[in-house]
Amino acid sequence: MDTVDANTARLIWDVTQTIIMAIIAIYVWWTTRTRATTSAIQKVDERVTEVQSHVDRVESAVSNRPGHDDLEKLRNEVSSTNRHLAQVSAELQATTQLLGRLHEYLLSEKGQR
């Protein structure tokens, strides 16, 4: 009976060791699975640097674009230019009519002489 008890104790000890080793293996696997490595951190750092440079370029482009006030000033200047152009066009038409009348007058004067 002593041998049976020793064998049973040995079996229980072996099963206990196996269970403990399995628990340790699962723990090690779980902690190393979620642990960030140096290369992974470096890759993330590179991506953050790229995104930051892209954001800086976008912010620079957006800051150089005209705003609502600039567009309103441009609209006012275009309106003013249109008014002046209409004025010049009216004066040119009047000048053209006067020139036409002078031409007719000179042609009629030569015809009479």
C-alpha positions as CSV (number, residue, x, y, z in Angstrom):
1,M,0.0,0.0,0.0
2,D,2.9,2.3,0.5
3,T,3.9,2.0,-3.1
4,V,0.4,2.9,-4.3
5,D,0.3,6.0,-2.1
6,A,3.8,7.1,-3.3
7,N,2.7,6.5,-6.9
8,T,-0.5,8.4,-6.3
9,A,1.3,11.3,-4.7
10,R,3.8,11.3,-7.6
11,L,1.0,11.4,-10.1
12,I,-0.8,14.2,-8.2
13,W,2.5,16.1,-8.0
14,D,3.2,15.6,-11.8
15,V,-0.4,16.8,-12.7
16,T,0.0,19.8,-10.4
17,Q,3.4,20.7,-12.0
18,T,1.8,20.4,-15.5
19,I,-1.1,22.6,-14.5
20,I,1.3,25.2,-13.0
21,M,3.5,25.1,-16.1
22,A,0.5,25.5,-18.4
23,I,-0.7,28.5,-16.3
24,I,2.8,30.1,-16.5
25,A,2.9,29.5,-20.3
26,I,-0.5,31.1,-20.8
27,Y,0.5,34.0,-18.7
28,V,3.8,34.5,-20.6
29,W,2.0,34.2,-23.9
30,W,-0.7,36.7,-22.8
31,T,1.8,39.3,-21.6
32,T,4.1,39.1,-24.6
33,R,1.2,39.2,-27.0
34,T,0.1,42.6,-25.8
35,R,3.5,44.1,-25.1
36,A,4.7,46.7,-27.5
37,T,8.1,46.1,-29.0
38,T,10.6,48.8,-29.8
39,S,10.1,48.3,-33.6
40,A,6.4,48.7,-33.3
41,I,6.8,51.9,-31.2
42,Q,9.3,53.2,-33.8
43,K,6.8,52.5,-36.7
44,V,4.1,54.3,-34.8
45,D,6.4,57.2,-34.2
46,E,7.3,57.4,-37.9
47,R,3.6,57.4,-38.8
48,V,2.9,60.2,-36.3
49,T,5.7,62.2,-37.7
50,E,4.3,61.8,-41.3
51,V,0.8,62.8,-40.1
52,Q,2.2,65.8,-38.3
53,S,4.1,67.0,-41.4
54,H,0.9,66.5,-43.5
55,V,-1.2,68.5,-40.9
56,D,1.4,71.3,-40.9
57,R,1.3,71.5,-44.8
58,V,-2.5,71.6,-44.7
59,E,-2.6,74.3,-42.0
60,S,-0.1,76.3,-44.0
61,A,-2.2,76.0,-47.2
62,V,-5.4,76.9,-45.3
63,S,-3.8,79.9,-43.6
64,N,-2.8,81.4,-47.0
65,R,-6.2,81.1,-48.5
66,P,-8.4,84.2,-48.8
67,G,-11.2,84.6,-46.2
68,H,-14.7,86.1,-46.5
69,D,-13.4,89.7,-46.0
70,D,-10.9,89.3,-48.8
71,L,-13.5,87.9,-51.1
72,E,-15.9,90.8,-50.2
73,K,-13.1,93.3,-51.0
74,L,-12.5,91.6,-54.3
75,R,-16.2,91.7,-55.2
76,N,-16.3,95.4,-54.4
77,E,-13.2,96.1,-56.6
78,V,-14.7,94.1,-59.4
79,S,-18.0,96.0,-59.1
80,S,-16.1,99.3,-59.1
81,T,-14.1,98.2,-62.2
82,N,-17.4,97.2,-64.0
83,R,-18.9,100.7,-63.3
84,H,-15.8,102.4,-64.6
85,L,-15.8,100.2,-67.7
86,A,-19.4,101.0,-68.3
87,Q,-18.6,104.7,-68.1
88,V,-15.7,104.3,-70.5
89,S,-17.9,102.4,-72.9
90,A,-20.6,105.1,-72.8
91,E,-18.0,107.8,-73.4
92,L,-16.5,105.7,-76.3
93,Q,-20.0,105.4,-77.9
94,A,-20.5,109.1,-77.6
95,T,-17.1,109.8,-79.1
96,T,-17.8,107.3,-81.9
97,Q,-21.1,109.1,-82.7
98,L,-19.4,112.5,-82.7
99,L,-16.7,111.2,-85.0
100,G,-19.3,109.8,-87.3
101,R,-21.1,113.1,-87.5
102,L,-17.8,115.0,-88.2
103,H,-17.0,112.5,-90.9
104,E,-20.4,113.1,-92.5
105,Y,-20.0,116.8,-92.2
106,L,-16.6,116.7,-93.9
107,L,-17.9,114.5,-96.7
108,S,-20.9,116.8,-97.3
109,E,-18.6,119.9,-97.3
110,K,-16.3,118.5,-99.9
111,G,-19.3,117.5,-102.0
112,Q,-20.5,121.1,-101.9
113,R,-17.3,122.7,-103.0
